[in-house]
Amino acid sequence: MIADTTGSRLGWRPWGMDIRLAVAIVVTFVALVMLVSVTWMSTTRLIQEASWVDHSKDVLGELEGVQAAITEGETGQRGFLITGDDAYLESYRRVTAVLPERLLRIGAMTIDNPAQRERARRLQQLVVERLGQLDLAVRLMKAGREQETRADIRAGAGRDTMEALRTLISRMRADEGALLATRGQRSGETARNLLTTLGIGCGLLFGFLTLIWWLIRSDLGRRNRAEAAIRDREARIRRLIDANLIGVLFSDDTGVTDANDTFLSMVGLERKSFKPGDHRLFGFTAPEFRELDETCEKELKETGTCRPYQKELVRADGTRVPVLFGAASVDMGGASSVRASFVVDLSELKRVEAERNRLYEEARDAVKARDAFLSVAGHEIRTPLSALNLIVYQLVRQVRALGNEKAIDLAGRCEKQVGRLIRLADELLDISRMSSGALHLAPEETDLALLARDVAERLEESARRAGCTLEVHAPRPVVGFWDRLRLDQALSNLLTNALKFGGGEPVLVEVSSQGDAATLSVTDHGIGIHDADQRGIFERFQRAVTAETYPGMGLGLWITREIVEAHGGKISVESRLGAGARFLVELPRRMGVE
Amino acid sequence: MRVLVVEDDEAIAEALVSLLEDAGHRTCHVPDGRRALDELRNGEETCVILLDMTMPVMNGWLFREEQVKDDALARIPVIVFTADALAEEKARAIGAAGWLRKPVDPGRLLKVVEQHCRAARAPS
């Protein structure tokens, strides 16, 4: 198990938020400030206007109060004058006592309105005048001058003053009433504007807040998805590391900080004895591989990765282990160079490779030995054969001169068998030459039609013995640049086979040409070749029949194929079991030209 | 004029000599190149040399080198007579007049020898 050295690098990043979210927050904040400012100003204005409305109402109230007080005072005075009862004077005195105070308040309240202020001053004069008139009548009454007093009342004394008072108050009230209406209307408009502003502002704020909520939600969703993807990737990496399929180690400037069990086991270390920083990343490498490590270190610094390479590590017990090593820088811009490295144990691979190489060497040596044997055998057989051939040649002629028929027959058979031995030795020599790629052709201008007729003529006696008729169909010369002797050998092999397996049926040789290609075919009507055997018959020592029924080494068709392919041509067979076979050779007229 | 057979294999040499003599040629057999040079320098005039390549004491290559160095011998035609599959290449390499591969077709052998001996006997 390896410690988590990577960790999640995704925390809350306040300045890393979505730019749209940042803009929405700023706009919302500005809108909120504007809304508060407008609301504050509108409210202040509304309060001011409301106070003016109250002011007008107060003025109206005071005017009503003045009028009511004079009327009440006048009523009390009349009661006293009529009844002479002092009780009526109580309300008269109470009312007249408050009037000066009211008049002062009216004067103060109309200080901002010059017209009303002037009227207030006039009002004060009229009130003083009227109160003087009432007070005079009371004093006359108390002095016992009742008749005089009543005569004055009947004469309408003070009526004009009172009328002037009523008219003046009525005008002041009318003016103040008009002011009240104006101020009330203005105050109402201000209140409506305030409400409209608040409504729109709150709506906008709600909209912005909804937008912010949506952006935060989508930003969080994106972050959550990204974090989930990273967690998933980390989990996969962790599973890979913990699966211990390959050695994994982490390192920084202090050395190897952590490694999985596979790596520790690879270098022969125990988990409990491993301490971070005890080992250098390249500290396990065998000395002769240090140069590769230096190249890796250079690549890591330049490109951040080091291409995998093979080297050997020295285990704690001094033994070595062949590995594939690769590394990559994984630090995220920090000062320390954090690296992740993987190590694959190649011991088994190397063992298998060594075994394979050994087997390959053995096989190659065996093939070499076989070819060398064939070469030597071919050569060594040819030497006594050479002498035998010369001797038999002379023997045949000597025997013929003696005229003994039996001896002539035996000597002839002997000569024929020597010929077979020579062909066999030739084939063995050909195998070694062709196997080693030493088949050298000597191309010359050759007429394939003529060559076919020559070979057929030479094999006429063999055909007769096999009970076959041999027909050559080569109506026109087919001239090309070929090794005549080798093509003779190839056609001889094909014809010999056709006679051997032809079952006494006619054998046909056809030669034709088309453009730069020449075609030679040999057709028999003998035993044929099974489908499964058709591919193998062109290989060395491969035969489609058993040696018990048809003796031979299985070299003829292989040699034929080698000769044809050395000329740049190809050979194929069409056959059915029991229905004969047709061997088709296609040759370019000039070697190297298809 | 005679035919010089340079051949280390006794059986082949005897059969060759017998064949050539039956055909009317005078022959001389030596088993190696050194003896062949001695015979050429001290013996009768030779019309053609049948030369085996692989021999003890002095092989065919060394013999040919010595032969071409000696002006008196250099003109005598050499027929390479070997069991090697590369007979033609070897003959070309040493500048021989022809080549015959063992086992040789006796008819062809007699034809080649006759051709060279007739040419040698012809007045120059």
Interface residues (C-beta under 8 A of the other chain):
Chain A: G378 H379 R382 T383 P384 L385 S386 A387 L388 N389 L390 I391 Y393 Q394 V418 I422 A425 L429 D430 R433 A438 H440 A442
Chain B: D9 A11 I12 E14 A15 L16 S18 L19 D22 A83 D84 A85 L86 E88 E89 K102 P103 V104 P106
